[in-house]
Amino acid sequence: MAIAVPPLHALGRLAFKRWLEKPITEGLAARTIFESHLRYEIQLWQLSKKV
């Protein structure tokens, strides 16, 4: 009796989509939000220095 096993690259792709893709995407989104907030804070700081 033979058991069908999917190829390793198919298992790797499934594992990537299930466990790694979401944290990577969320991490990149968090970095973008942090950078835009940091730019905003720097602009506020520069404006407060001019006054």
Biopython code that builds the backbone (N, CA, C, O; Angstrom):
import numpy as np
from Bio.PDB.StructureBuilder import StructureBuilder

atoms = [
    (1, "MET", "N", (0.837, -1.168, 0.000)),
    (1, "MET", "CA", (0.000, 0.000, 0.000)),
    (1, "MET", "C", (0.897, 1.251, 0.000)),
    (1, "MET", "O", (1.791, 1.381, 0.836)),
    (2, "ALA", "N", (0.653, 2.144, -0.923)),
    (2, "ALA", "CA", (1.466, 3.355, -1.051)),
    (2, "ALA", "C", (0.687, 4.554, -0.486)),
    (2, "ALA", "O", (-0.527, 4.674, -0.650)),
    (3, "ILE", "N", (1.423, 5.411, 0.167)),
    (3, "ILE", "CA", (0.817, 6.635, 0.709)),
    (3, "ILE", "C", (1.311, 7.810, -0.141)),
    (3, "ILE", "O", (2.513, 7.984, -0.338)),
    (4, "ALA", "N", (0.386, 8.596, -0.630)),
    (4, "ALA", "CA", (0.756, 9.754, -1.442)),
    (4, "ALA", "C", (1.197, 10.890, -0.526)),
    (4, "ALA", "O", (0.470, 11.288, 0.385)),
    (5, "VAL", "N", (2.389, 11.402, -0.780)),
    (5, "VAL", "CA", (2.937, 12.508, -0.002)),
    (5, "VAL", "C", (3.162, 13.682, -0.953)),
    (5, "VAL", "O", (3.802, 13.516, -1.992)),
    (6, "PRO", "N", (2.649, 14.858, -0.616)),
    (6, "PRO", "CA", (2.877, 16.001, -1.494)),
    (6, "PRO", "C", (4.360, 16.362, -1.550)),
    (6, "PRO", "O", (5.094, 16.105, -0.596)),
    (7, "PRO", "N", (4.802, 16.949, -2.648)),
    (7, "PRO", "CA", (6.215, 17.332, -2.753)),
    (7, "PRO", "C", (6.603, 18.339, -1.665)),
    (7, "PRO", "O", (5.760, 19.076, -1.155)),
    (8, "LEU", "N", (7.870, 18.356, -1.329)),
    (8, "LEU", "CA", (8.340, 19.226, -0.247)),
    (8, "LEU", "C", (8.102, 20.704, -0.535)),
    (8, "LEU", "O", (7.792, 21.466, 0.380)),
    (9, "HIS", "N", (8.243, 21.121, -1.792)),
    (9, "HIS", "CA", (8.036, 22.545, -2.088)),
    (9, "HIS", "C", (6.572, 22.940, -1.870)),
    (9, "HIS", "O", (6.287, 24.081, -1.507)),
    (10, "ALA", "N", (5.652, 22.010, -2.089)),
    (10, "ALA", "CA", (4.238, 22.316, -1.832)),
    (10, "ALA", "C", (3.996, 22.460, -0.328)),
    (10, "ALA", "O", (3.245, 23.336, 0.099)),
    (11, "LEU", "N", (4.621, 21.615, 0.462)),
    (11, "LEU", "CA", (4.498, 21.732, 1.918)),
    (11, "LEU", "C", (5.141, 23.022, 2.420)),
    (11, "LEU", "O", (4.607, 23.679, 3.313)),
    (12, "GLY", "N", (6.282, 23.382, 1.847)),
    (12, "GLY", "CA", (6.952, 24.617, 2.231)),
    (12, "GLY", "C", (6.106, 25.837, 1.899)),
    (12, "GLY", "O", (6.025, 26.770, 2.698)),
    (13, "ARG", "N", (5.480, 25.841, 0.736)),
    (13, "ARG", "CA", (4.634, 26.960, 0.333)),
    (13, "ARG", "C", (3.433, 27.074, 1.268)),
    (13, "ARG", "O", (3.054, 28.174, 1.672)),
    (14, "LEU", "N", (2.838, 25.934, 1.608)),
    (14, "LEU", "CA", (1.702, 25.929, 2.529)),
    (14, "LEU", "C", (2.120, 26.479, 3.900)),
    (14, "LEU", "O", (1.405, 27.288, 4.492)),
    (15, "ALA", "N", (3.275, 26.038, 4.395)),
    (15, "ALA", "CA", (3.764, 26.511, 5.695)),
    (15, "ALA", "C", (4.039, 28.004, 5.639)),
    (15, "ALA", "O", (3.728, 28.724, 6.588)),
    (16, "PHE", "N", (4.622, 28.487, 4.531)),
    (16, "PHE", "CA", (4.906, 29.915, 4.407)),
    (16, "PHE", "C", (3.616, 30.720, 4.430)),
    (16, "PHE", "O", (3.515, 31.717, 5.144)),
    (17, "LYS", "N", (2.636, 30.294, 3.655)),
    (17, "LYS", "CA", (1.374, 31.042, 3.593)),
    (17, "LYS", "C", (0.658, 31.021, 4.937)),
    (17, "LYS", "O", (0.055, 32.017, 5.336)),
    (18, "ARG", "N", (0.722, 29.909, 5.625)),
    (18, "ARG", "CA", (-0.046, 29.772, 6.865)),
    (18, "ARG", "C", (0.627, 30.465, 8.045)),
    (18, "ARG", "O", (-0.051, 31.125, 8.833)),
    (19, "TRP", "N", (1.963, 30.329, 8.186)),
    (19, "TRP", "CA", (2.605, 30.782, 9.427)),
    (19, "TRP", "C", (3.528, 31.976, 9.261)),
    (19, "TRP", "O", (3.782, 32.681, 10.238)),
    (20, "LEU", "N", (4.036, 32.228, 8.072)),
    (20, "LEU", "CA", (5.028, 33.289, 7.927)),
    (20, "LEU", "C", (4.523, 34.515, 7.184)),
    (20, "LEU", "O", (4.940, 35.634, 7.485)),
    (21, "GLU", "N", (3.638, 34.324, 6.224)),
    (21, "GLU", "CA", (3.213, 35.448, 5.394)),
    (21, "GLU", "C", (2.494, 36.520, 6.211)),
    (21, "GLU", "O", (2.759, 37.708, 6.024)),
    (22, "LYS", "N", (1.601, 36.133, 7.102)),
    (22, "LYS", "CA", (0.839, 37.108, 7.890)),
    (22, "LYS", "C", (1.745, 37.913, 8.829)),
    (22, "LYS", "O", (1.644, 39.140, 8.838)),
    (23, "PRO", "N", (2.628, 37.282, 9.623)),
    (23, "PRO", "CA", (3.511, 38.089, 10.479)),
    (23, "PRO", "C", (4.428, 39.010, 9.691)),
    (23, "PRO", "O", (4.702, 40.129, 10.127)),
    (24, "ILE", "N", (4.908, 38.557, 8.535)),
    (24, "ILE", "CA", (5.785, 39.404, 7.715)),
    (24, "ILE", "C", (5.002, 40.605, 7.210)),
    (24, "ILE", "O", (5.481, 41.736, 7.285)),
    (25, "THR", "N", (3.797, 40.366, 6.695)),
    (25, "THR", "CA", (2.961, 41.454, 6.180)),
    (25, "THR", "C", (2.605, 42.428, 7.293)),
    (25, "THR", "O", (2.672, 43.643, 7.105)),
    (26, "GLU", "N", (2.228, 41.901, 8.445)),
    (26, "GLU", "CA", (1.882, 42.773, 9.571)),
    (26, "GLU", "C", (3.096, 43.545, 10.074)),
    (26, "GLU", "O", (2.979, 44.706, 10.466)),
    (27, "GLY", "N", (4.252, 42.906, 10.061)),
    (27, "GLY", "CA", (5.478, 43.582, 10.486)),
    (27, "GLY", "C", (5.830, 44.732, 9.564)),
    (27, "GLY", "O", (6.229, 45.799, 10.029)),
    (28, "LEU", "N", (5.688, 44.530, 8.265)),
    (28, "LEU", "CA", (5.960, 45.603, 7.312)),
    (28, "LEU", "C", (4.966, 46.741, 7.468)),
    (28, "LEU", "O", (5.335, 47.912, 7.376)),
    (29, "ALA", "N", (3.707, 46.400, 7.704)),
    (29, "ALA", "CA", (2.695, 47.440, 7.907)),
    (29, "ALA", "C", (2.989, 48.233, 9.180)),
    (29, "ALA", "O", (2.856, 49.457, 9.197)),
    (30, "ALA", "N", (3.385, 47.541, 10.235)),
    (30, "ALA", "CA", (3.708, 48.225, 11.498)),
    (30, "ALA", "C", (4.913, 49.143, 11.308)),
    (30, "ALA", "O", (4.948, 50.241, 11.862)),
    (31, "ARG", "N", (5.891, 48.704, 10.535)),
    (31, "ARG", "CA", (7.069, 49.533, 10.280)),
    (31, "ARG", "C", (6.677, 50.800, 9.525)),
    (31, "ARG", "O", (7.161, 51.887, 9.838)),
    (32, "THR", "N", (5.802, 50.660, 8.534)),
    (32, "THR", "CA", (5.347, 51.816, 7.763)),
    (32, "THR", "C", (4.606, 52.807, 8.654)),
    (32, "THR", "O", (4.821, 54.016, 8.565)),
    (33, "ILE", "N", (3.734, 52.288, 9.512)),
    (33, "ILE", "CA", (2.990, 53.157, 10.432)),
    (33, "ILE", "C", (3.949, 53.858, 11.380)),
    (33, "ILE", "O", (3.810, 55.056, 11.625)),
    (34, "PHE", "N", (4.922, 53.127, 11.918)),
    (34, "PHE", "CA", (5.887, 53.717, 12.842)),
    (34, "PHE", "C", (6.703, 54.812, 12.159)),
    (34, "PHE", "O", (6.920, 55.878, 12.735)),
    (35, "GLU", "N", (7.160, 54.547, 10.915)),
    (35, "GLU", "CA", (7.968, 55.535, 10.199)),
    (35, "GLU", "C", (7.164, 56.803, 9.910)),
    (35, "GLU", "O", (7.682, 57.912, 10.049)),
    (36, "SER", "N", (5.912, 56.645, 9.513)),
    (36, "SER", "CA", (5.106, 57.838, 9.229)),
    (36, "SER", "C", (4.835, 58.613, 10.522)),
    (36, "SER", "O", (4.831, 59.844, 10.512)),
    (37, "HIS", "N", (4.612, 57.918, 11.616)),
    (37, "HIS", "CA", (4.404, 58.584, 12.903)),
    (37, "HIS", "C", (5.676, 59.304, 13.343)),
    (37, "HIS", "O", (5.619, 60.421, 13.857)),
    (38, "LEU", "N", (6.815, 58.662, 13.139)),
    (38, "LEU", "CA", (8.087, 59.271, 13.515)),
    (38, "LEU", "C", (8.334, 60.531, 12.687)),
    (38, "LEU", "O", (8.791, 61.541, 13.223)),
    (39, "ARG", "N", (8.037, 60.483, 11.385)),
    (39, "ARG", "CA", (8.179, 61.675, 10.546)),
    (39, "ARG", "C", (7.278, 62.803, 11.054)),
    (39, "ARG", "O", (7.682, 63.966, 11.089)),
    (40, "TYR", "N", (6.064, 62.447, 11.444)),
    (40, "TYR", "CA", (5.117, 63.429, 11.982)),
    (40, "TYR", "C", (5.666, 64.055, 13.261)),
    (40, "TYR", "O", (5.599, 65.272, 13.435)),
    (41, "GLU", "N", (6.206, 63.235, 14.151)),
    (41, "GLU", "CA", (6.784, 63.734, 15.407)),
    (41, "GLU", "C", (7.966, 64.669, 15.131)),
    (41, "GLU", "O", (8.119, 65.694, 15.795)),
    (42, "ILE", "N", (8.790, 64.317, 14.162)),
    (42, "ILE", "CA", (9.944, 65.153, 13.822)),
    (42, "ILE", "C", (9.462, 66.501, 13.274)),
    (42, "ILE", "O", (10.026, 67.542, 13.611)),
    (43, "GLN", "N", (8.435, 66.485, 12.441)),
    (43, "GLN", "CA", (7.895, 67.735, 11.912)),
    (43, "GLN", "C", (7.346, 68.603, 13.034)),
    (43, "GLN", "O", (7.569, 69.814, 13.044)),
    (44, "LEU", "N", (6.636, 68.002, 13.972)),
    (44, "LEU", "CA", (6.123, 68.765, 15.111)),
    (44, "LEU", "C", (7.258, 69.374, 15.927)),
    (44, "LEU", "O", (7.181, 70.524, 16.359)),
    (45, "TRP", "N", (8.301, 68.594, 16.130)),
    (45, "TRP", "CA", (9.460, 69.056, 16.897)),
    (45, "TRP", "C", (10.121, 70.228, 16.183)),
    (45, "TRP", "O", (10.484, 71.222, 16.814)),
    (46, "GLN", "N", (10.281, 70.107, 14.838)),
    (46, "GLN", "CA", (10.901, 71.184, 14.088)),
    (46, "GLN", "C", (10.044, 72.445, 14.120)),
    (46, "GLN", "O", (10.572, 73.553, 14.215)),
    (47, "LEU", "N", (8.741, 72.285, 14.042)),
    (47, "LEU", "CA", (7.855, 73.451, 14.113)),
    (47, "LEU", "C", (7.912, 74.107, 15.482)),
    (47, "LEU", "O", (7.872, 75.333, 15.585)),
    (48, "SER", "N", (8.005, 73.313, 16.521)),
    (48, "SER", "CA", (8.055, 73.891, 17.866)),
    (48, "SER", "C", (9.394, 74.608, 18.102)),
    (48, "SER", "O", (9.452, 75.542, 18.901)),
    (49, "LYS", "N", (10.452, 74.192, 17.432)),
    (49, "LYS", "CA", (11.757, 74.860, 17.566)),
    (49, "LYS", "C", (11.750, 76.229, 16.887)),
    (49, "LYS", "O", (12.456, 77.139, 17.323)),
    (50, "LYS", "N", (10.954, 76.381, 15.817)),
    (50, "LYS", "CA", (10.921, 77.640, 15.082)),
    (50, "LYS", "C", (10.204, 78.742, 15.861)),
    (50, "LYS", "O", (10.468, 79.925, 15.650)),
    (51, "VAL", "N", (9.315, 78.360, 16.743)),
    (51, "VAL", "CA", (8.497, 79.351, 17.463)),
    (51, "VAL", "C", (9.260, 79.995, 18.571)),
    (51, "VAL", "O", (8.723, 80.850, 19.275)),
]
sb = StructureBuilder()
sb.init_structure("model")
sb.init_model(0)
sb.init_chain("A")
sb.init_seg("    ")
for serial, (resi, resn, name, xyz) in enumerate(atoms, 1):
    if name == "N":
        sb.init_residue(resn, " ", resi, " ")
    sb.init_atom(name, np.array(xyz, "f"), 0.0, 1.0, " ", f" {name:<3s}", serial, name[0])
structure = sb.get_structure()
